[in-house]
Amino acid sequence: MNFRITNGSISFGAETILEEINFEVKGKEKVAIVGRNGAGKSTLLNAIINNEMLSEGIGDEKFNIYKEGSPKIGYLKQIDFEDDSITMLDEILKVYKEIKDIEQKLENLVVKMNENSTEELAKEYSKTRDRYELLDGYTYKKEYETAINKFGFKEDDKHKKISEFSGGQKTKIAFIKLLLSKPDILLLDEPTNHLDITTIEWLEGYLKNYSKAVVIVSHDRMFINKIVDKVYEIEYGATTEYSGNYEFFEKQKRINYERQLKDFEFQQKEIARLTKVVERFRYKATKARMAQSKLKQIERMVKVEEPNKYDLKTFKTNFELSKESGNNVLAVENLKVGYNETLKEVSFKLYKGRKLGIIGSNGTGKSTLLKTIVGQINSLGGKIDVGHNVEIGYFDQQMALLNSDKTVFDEFYDEFPHLTVTEVRNSLAAFMFYGEDVFKTISMLSGGEKVRLTLSKILKKGPNLLILDEPTNHMDIVGKESLEDMLKNYDGTLIFVSHDRFFVNKIADSILCFDGKDVKYYDYGYEYYLEKRDEESEKEVKVEQKIKEKKTYINPLKEKEKVEKKITKLEEKIMIKENEKESLQSELLREEIYTDYVKVGDINSQISKIDEEINNIMTEWEELNEELDNIKKEIN
C-alpha cells in the first residue's frame, strides 16, 4: 500500500491554506503531522480523504496524487450513527458483519449435518471454518471486549442504547468502531483528547502494533514520540519530512536550521567581499578583467536561501507573587471528595515551592478534589488546612469557555481598571496578544487563545498557590512548551491535574495518583512514579502467580494434547497460506499480468503480506514446539 501527494495545494476561495504539499505514507508506517494551531494539519487530513480539495502547488515538481492498491481510509471526522436506538454492542458488531454471517452459516451447516451428514456438507463446513479462522473468528470477541474495556466502558454499557450515551461517550464508541474496522490508512485527529493516561497508554500499544498505516495529528508529544517513525511538519504553508520520532524531529529541525543559517551567513560574507573587489576595480583598465572574473564567480554561485526563522512566538511572563506564603501551604487529611457519595478519600501535605501533579483515570475524582480545595463544592468529611498568607489562583476548563462580545482588551481591563493602557497591553503581550489581537472579540478566539487569556488574568493577581485543571487542553505544542517554561520558573506552589504525560514529567516534583479505589502519593516526579508503579505491578503479578500455582494443577498429558492440537492447526494455516502464495506466483507468469506493472505491484504486495503472515505463524509454531518439548521432558 502506498499513498502519495506531490506538489499539492489547498485553497478556500482566494485564501491559500497550504501551497506546497509533499506527503507520503506507505506500508505499515506510523506518521505524525505537527504544526501550530491553524497551520493546516486537519485540512491535510481532509484532503487525504477528499482529493478534490487538492490542486497544483508552487513547487517545481508536477502535481500528482498516487494511490497503490485502492487503500481503504478510515477517519473519525464526525459521529454518525444510522440508528441510535440499537445497543452499543450491536453498533460495534457491525464491524464484524462477515464474521457474524459465517458464524450463522456454520450453525446452519451443523444443523444440516445432524439431520443428514454428507461428504459435500462436511467439505463445505471445513471450507467455511477455515475462512472463519482466517478472519480471526475465534478471537474477535476478545478484541472488541478489550477495546470496550480500555475506553472505560463497563459491562452494563454494552447493552445500553446509543441514544443513552453522552456526546463524549458516542465519540469513543465511534473511535472503537474505527480501530476495529482496521482500514489501510488510519487517520486520527487529536485522538488523545479527553482520554485518561491509562487509555492513552493502551492506545499507544495498539497503534504501534497496528498492522497497517497510521497518520496522527496530535499535540501530545509523548504519545506521538512513542508511536511514529516519520514526522511531517507544516510551516509557512509547506510540508517538511523528517525520518524518526518526534524527539528526533525536534533535534533535526534545529540542526538543519543552524546549518543552513551558517551556510547562508558565510555565503553572504563571501558575496559582500567579492562585490567589494568588483566595485573597487571594475573601472580600472588594468584590473577590469579581474573584476569581471569575480562578478562571474558571484553569478555562478548556487545561492543558499536564508532559512525561515523559527516561529518563536511564545508567551512568557515573570510571576510576581502578591505575597510570600508560609512553608506549610496546604494540608489535606482524610478528605472525602464527591457530590452525593464519596468518590475518594485523600490525604497529603504540600510545602512551599512544591509542584504536585495529579493523574489518574477519568471520573475518579481528580477535578472534584480541586473544586473541594477551592471551596466550589463541600467536602463529605475530613480536613483542609490552608497555610498562612496563601493566595489561591484557580483555573478550570469551564472558566476558559469565555463567550462574549467584549474585546480581549476590555475583558482584561475590566478586571484590572487601575492599570494604564500600556500596562494592559504589556500584560496581554506576555500571553501572545499583540497589536490588533487585543481588539478581537472573545467569541472569535480559539480554544487555546481563551485558555491563554484566562491564565493571564489569574496570574496577574499574583497568587502564591496555583491550582490548574487540565491547563494544556486546546494548546498547540509551542503553547504547551511556553507554559512549561513559565511554570518551571514559578516561585510559588503548584497543584495541577493533567493527562499530558510530557507536561507532567517536565513540571511535577511529586505525584498524586488516583488509582482505582486508592489514592497514592509519590514524593518525586513522574519517572519515579512509573518506576514504583511497575514494581508494584510486578509484585501483584507474582502474588497472582503463586495463588494460581497453589490452586491449579495442570495435567501434563492433557496439556501435551492441547499444545499438539494448536500445532496441527497452525500447520494447516501455514499450508493454506503457502497455497495462496503459489497461486499468486502463478498469476505473475500470465502475460496479461506481467505486462501490467500496476497489477504486478499489487500481486507482489499481496505476496509480501502473506510472507509476513507465514513468518508470524511460524514464530508461534516454533514457540509451541519448544513448549511441547518441555512438557515431554516433564512427562519423562
Number of C-alpha atoms within 10 A of each C-alpha: 20 18 18 15 21 19 23 26 25 23 13 9 6 6 8 12 18 25 21 26 25 22 19 17 18 18 16 17 21 26 28 27 26 24 20 17 18 12 18 21 24 20 14 24 19 15 16 21 14 10 13 9 16 22 17 17 21 15 16 8 13 11 19 14 17 12 12 15 17 12 13 12 15 18 19 17 15 8 13 11 14 8 11 15 13 15 18 22 18 14 20 20 17 13 18 17 11 13 21 15 12 17 16 12 15 18 13 12 18 16 12 13 16 9 9 9 13 11 9 10 15 14 11 13 19 13 11 17 17 16 14 19 14 14 15 13 18 12 10 15 12 10 12 20 14 12 21 22 12 17 20 18 15 11 11 7 16 17 13 16 17 22 15 14 15 10 11 10 15 19 17 20 23 19 20 18 21 19 20 16 15 17 18 21 25 22 26 21 18 13 19 20 15 14 19 19 18 17 18 21 15 14 21 19 12 14 18 19 12 16 14 18 23 26 22 24 21 22 29 22 18 17 21 25 19 16 23 23 19 23 27 24 20 22 18 15 16 22 23 15 17 19 14 16 21 25 14 15 20 12 10 15 15 12 12 12 16 13 12 17 18 15 16 17 14 13 18 15 11 13 18 13 12 18 15 13 17 20 11 13 16 17 11 10 9 10 14 15 14 15 22 15 13 20 18 11 12 17 11 9 10 8 12 15 12 14 15 11 8 10 10 7 11 15 21 15 20 12 18 15 18 14 13 16 21 15 15 15 23 21 16 18 16 14 22 22 27 23 14 7 9 14 19 20 20 20 17 15 12 20 18 20 17 18 26 26 26 24 25 20 18 17 12 19 20 25 21 19 23 23 20 19 22 15 10 10 15 15 20 17 14 14 16 18 13 18 17 13 14 22 21 19 20 20 20 20 18 9 12 18 14 18 12 12 13 16 18 25 21 18 19 22 18 11 12 15 11 10 14 11 12 9 13 18 19 15 20 25 19 16 22 19 21 13 10 9 15 20 14 16 17 22 15 14 17 14 16 18 20 23 25 25 22 19 21 19 18 16 19 20 17 18 23 28 25 21 23 21 20 16 22 25 18 20 22 18 18 18 22 24 18 16 24 18 15 17 19 13 13 19 18 25 24 26 21 26 23 22 25 25 18 17 20 24 18 16 24 24 20 23 25 26 18 21 13 10 10 13 20 15 18 18 14 14 20 24 15 15 20 12 11 13 13 11 12 12 12 12 12 12 12 12 12 12 12 12 11 11 11 9 9 9 8 9 9 14 12 10 14 17 12 12 16 16 12 15 19 12 14 18 15 13 19 20 13 15 19 16 12 15 21 12 12 15 14 10 16 17 11 10 9 11 15 14 12 11 10 13 17 16 16 15 19 16 16 17 20 13 14 17 15 12 15 20 13 12 17 16 11 15 19 12 12 17 15 11 15 20 12 13 16 12 8 10 11 6
